[in-house]
Structure formats: structure tokens, C-alpha cells
Amino acid sequence: MAQARKADLNYRCPQCFMRDIDMDMFYDPEKKEYYCLRCQFHGDEKTVLEKNEEIRLKYGYMYRRFSMEEFEDFSHD
């Protein structure tokens, strides 16, 4: 997930973010890829954006309120 600041645009490490750790990635201009100091994840911008898009599925229903009837429907399957 991108983080908006007045300076540069920072990306969060997808592997760390899946484990609920908010870790910014660093950019290596020689290799033209982003890397994480905590978990050694690395990849180009396209890879980082794809992985972060997968993480959005985890929080897809975060703002939806479910009724008890909806949960009972799932328990009978």
C-alpha cells in the first residue's frame, strides 16, 4: 500500500504487511527494485503493487456490518 507524504512516495512491504507489520520499503536505483530490510522481500514496482493488491482482499469487508442471520447461513454449509 502506498503511503502519501509530501516528499517521496513510499511503499509498504507486502510480506510484512500481511503479518500486520507496517514496514516501509527502500528503493535501489541501481537494480531498479524495492527491498525490505526486515524480511528480505524485493521486487520491482509492478511486483510490489500486485502483492499489495492481493492484501486488499484481507480487508475487503472491514467496513461492512454483518447481521447474525448472515453468520448463521455460513454455519450450515
N, C-alpha and C positions, 0 to 999 in steps of 0.2 A: 504494500500500500504506500502510495506516495504521501510525503509529508510536506505541507506547504509552509515555506518560510520566505522571508524577504530576500535571502541570498540564493543559494543553490537549491535545486530540488533533490531531496533525499529519498531513497527507497528503503523500506524495511526488509530485513532478511525473511524470506518466506518460510524457511525451515524453523527458525526461531519463533516467528510469529504464530506458527501452527501450535507451538507449545506455550503460547501466551507470554512470550518474551519479546519485548519491544526493543529490537536492536537495529540501528541504522547500518546500512551497507556503505562501504568505501569504494571509490572508483579508481581503477588503474588505467591511466590513459595509454600506456604502452601496449597493454594487452587488449584495451578497449572492452573491459569487463568489470562487473561489480563483484565484490567479495565481502564476506563476513568474517570478522576476527574471532567470533565466539564459536561458530560451528564449521568453519571452513567451506561454506557454500560459496560457489562462484558461478557466474554466468553473464551473458550479455544482457542488454536491456530488455530484449524480447523475451528471453527466458524468465527473467525476474518478473516481468509483467504477467506472463502466462501463469506462473506459480502463484502469484498474489491473487489472480482472478479465481483460481481454484479455492483459495482460502475464503473467499467471499461466500461460498456455499455453507461454510460453518456458521456464519452469522446471518443467513438468509431470512430467517423468521424471527430475528431478535426483537423487532418492534410489533409483531403480531400477537394479539391476545387470543388464546385458545380457550374454549369452553370445556367443561367437564365431559359433555356429551361427545365432543370430538376425540377426547382421550379414550373414552370407553369404546368407541368404534375401532381404535387401533388395538385394543387389548383382546378382542375377539378373533383376530385374524390368525 
